[in-house]
Amino acid sequence: MLWYLILKPFTMLGFPIKTMNVISIIFMTLAVYLFLKYVDANKCLKILIVFGGSMFYYNAVNARTYSLVCLAMVLIAITYKDRKEHPYKYNL
């Protein structure tokens, strides 16, 4: 439902359908940036995940709701280590 709420203003203003692709790329770019900057993993694993098919093509180029799922998974990975100290932040 969040995906459609994000797209609603653009459809009401008459933007072309390619706008969905741009929005999807923006969310995936944000997810990759947060993943590379804040997730604790070694460089090899980060490179494999970022340049894998899921983050590099399937969810970024194809305008789907999965770009929000990738962003949510990265946000969960960032806050996972503080899940016991800050449960509300983790649940949000």
The 8 nearest C-alpha neighbors of each residue, nearest first, counted from 0:
[[1, 3, 2, 4, 5, 64, 6, 7],
 [2, 0, 4, 3, 5, 67, 64, 6],
 [3, 1, 5, 0, 4, 64, 6, 67],
 [2, 4, 6, 5, 0, 1, 7, 64],
 [3, 5, 1, 7, 2, 6, 0, 8],
 [4, 6, 2, 3, 7, 1, 8, 9],
 [7, 5, 3, 9, 4, 8, 2, 10],
 [6, 8, 4, 10, 9, 5, 3, 11],
 [9, 7, 11, 10, 6, 12, 5, 4],
 [10, 8, 12, 6, 11, 7, 14, 13],
 [9, 11, 13, 7, 12, 8, 14, 6],
 [10, 12, 8, 9, 13, 7, 14, 6],
 [13, 11, 9, 10, 14, 8, 7, 15],
 [14, 12, 10, 11, 9, 15, 8, 16],
 [13, 15, 9, 10, 12, 18, 16, 11],
 [16, 14, 17, 18, 13, 10, 19, 9],
 [15, 17, 18, 19, 14, 20, 10, 13],
 [18, 16, 19, 20, 15, 21, 14, 62],
 [17, 19, 21, 16, 20, 15, 22, 14],
 [20, 18, 22, 17, 21, 62, 16, 23],
 [19, 21, 62, 23, 17, 18, 22, 24],
 [20, 22, 18, 24, 23, 19, 25, 17],
 [23, 21, 25, 19, 24, 20, 18, 26],
 [22, 24, 20, 26, 21, 25, 62, 59],
 [25, 23, 59, 21, 27, 22, 26, 28],
 [24, 26, 22, 28, 23, 27, 21, 29],
 [27, 25, 29, 23, 28, 24, 66, 30],
 [26, 28, 30, 24, 29, 25, 59, 66],
 [29, 27, 25, 31, 30, 26, 24, 32],
 [28, 30, 32, 26, 27, 31, 33, 25],
 [29, 31, 70, 27, 33, 28, 32, 34],
 [32, 30, 34, 28, 29, 33, 35, 27],
 [31, 33, 29, 35, 34, 30, 36, 28],
 [34, 32, 36, 30, 31, 35, 37, 29],
 [33, 35, 31, 38, 32, 36, 37, 73],
 [34, 36, 32, 33, 37, 31, 38, 45],
 [35, 37, 33, 34, 32, 38, 31, 39],
 [36, 38, 34, 33, 35, 77, 39, 32],
 [39, 37, 34, 77, 40, 35, 36, 76],
 [38, 40, 37, 41, 77, 36, 34, 35],
 [41, 39, 38, 45, 44, 42, 43, 35],
 [40, 42, 44, 43, 45, 39, 46, 38],
 [43, 41, 45, 44, 46, 40, 47, 35],
 [42, 44, 46, 45, 41, 47, 40, 48],
 [43, 45, 47, 46, 42, 41, 48, 40],
 [44, 46, 42, 48, 43, 47, 49, 41],
 [47, 45, 49, 43, 44, 48, 50, 42],
 [48, 46, 44, 50, 45, 49, 51, 43],
 [47, 49, 51, 45, 46, 50, 44, 54],
 [48, 50, 46, 51, 47, 54, 45, 55],
 [51, 49, 55, 47, 48, 46, 52, 54],
 [52, 50, 48, 49, 53, 47, 55, 54],
 [51, 53, 55, 56, 54, 57, 50, 49],
 [52, 54, 57, 51, 55, 58, 56, 59],
 [55, 53, 49, 52, 58, 56, 51, 59],
 [54, 56, 50, 52, 53, 51, 59, 49],
 [57, 55, 59, 52, 60, 58, 54, 53],
 [58, 56, 53, 59, 61, 52, 60, 54],
 [59, 57, 66, 61, 56, 54, 53, 65],
 [58, 60, 24, 56, 27, 23, 57, 61],
 [61, 59, 56, 58, 57, 20, 62, 24],
 [62, 60, 58, 59, 57, 63, 20, 56],
 [63, 61, 20, 19, 23, 60, 64, 58],
 [64, 62, 65, 61, 66, 58, 23, 19],
 [63, 65, 66, 67, 2, 62, 68, 23],
 [66, 64, 68, 67, 63, 58, 69, 62],
 [65, 67, 69, 58, 68, 64, 27, 23],
 [68, 66, 70, 65, 69, 64, 71, 26],
 [67, 69, 65, 71, 66, 70, 72, 64],
 [70, 68, 72, 66, 71, 67, 73, 65],
 [69, 71, 30, 67, 73, 68, 72, 74],
 [70, 72, 68, 74, 69, 73, 67, 75],
 [73, 71, 75, 69, 74, 70, 68, 76],
 [72, 74, 76, 70, 75, 71, 34, 77],
 [73, 75, 71, 77, 76, 72, 70, 78],
 [76, 74, 72, 78, 73, 77, 79, 71],
 [77, 75, 73, 79, 74, 78, 72, 38],
 [76, 78, 74, 75, 38, 79, 37, 73],
 [77, 79, 75, 81, 76, 80, 89, 74],
 [80, 78, 76, 82, 81, 77, 75, 89],
 [79, 81, 82, 78, 77, 83, 76, 84],
 [82, 80, 84, 79, 78, 83, 85, 89],
 [81, 83, 86, 79, 85, 89, 80, 84],
 [84, 82, 81, 85, 86, 80, 89, 79],
 [85, 83, 81, 82, 86, 80, 87, 89],
 [84, 86, 82, 88, 87, 81, 83, 89],
 [87, 85, 89, 82, 88, 83, 90, 84],
 [88, 86, 90, 89, 85, 91, 82, 84],
 [87, 89, 91, 86, 90, 85, 78, 82],
 [90, 88, 86, 87, 82, 91, 78, 85],
 [91, 89, 87, 88, 86, 82, 75, 85],
 [90, 88, 89, 87, 86, 75, 74, 78]]
